[in-house]
């Protein structure tokens, strides 16, 4: 029986682009990771590589402990075929999804089984030294409980609710995270755990998780998250997460929305989408309309009840969001837009309003096959996306080069300087 986690698929690079042995091994390892148990002939037909070449690569992957012999599988061409699977006990990936008021952490095997998972309430205002220390301790405690040794941590992926420099894994001027500007999250974790570390924006990882849990017919995929802020993540038609030049791509929360140009945003500007359409902004708007103080939690529960004033407020905000989404649709023509956040779990109001504005305002060719839906992975999307990014890093050409490096090599884990 599969789970939300085990059903996700890794991106298989185009075999024609394999320039060297590490890239070829990366392709073979990902085919095996996606296939469960895969025979030599299946790898031959998927890659077009010669049987003897594949044998050589398989031997290296098996020696590195990344792939293992799965025994004799189904009968092929009249004889039983030896099959291979991704190693089940070679190592794990450590994943964290940080929000402004909590973090979730998980440890999974390379074959995508969840070995441990926990959620801790925090306040991100405590600053990176305390929060990242708590995340690191959670990883270490879970590894001890699961009897996982330090050298079995193969990669770490962390999602952060703010802009992240995608080259250096550094947090850059995050509006919702005072005290985090310039924090070298990647370097800290790579030095502590001595393995490859990926630090990315949390919404990017949610988009990646969602995209990998769906087929290629759902690409390009744009995920919009409505939470303490509003964010976006985009996965292209070839399955790649869009980072842009520096990692800022998709951060739609600070686009200006004309009719709300006076509303102050946490970033210091006025009239940003986040200042109008975040959960907190919706609650404040409802409070203003009803002459009371409304918390984000109260907004969600009154929306779930179908309270008329709440539905009106939420639909007004969703119309503003819909206009921004229509512009984005015209720009990048996604096949699927996923709107994530509690406000979409408890009612259809946001989705139906966004749909109505987008179909009205975007170009017909761009909306012909477009679907606008809620997330399939719920509040696990960020962790699942983190797992995908970590396993894809381990099985990347660079990851395989690192895990098959000769003794005495001076190659360092990603993130260590
Ligand atoms: Zn802003």
Boltz pocket constraint, residues with backbone or C-beta under 6 A from the ligand:
constraints:
  - pocket:
      binder: B
      contacts: [[A, 253], [A, 254], [A, 265], [A, 266], [A, 267], [A, 268], [A, 269], [A, 272], [A, 273], [A, 274], [A, 275]]
      max_distance: 6.0
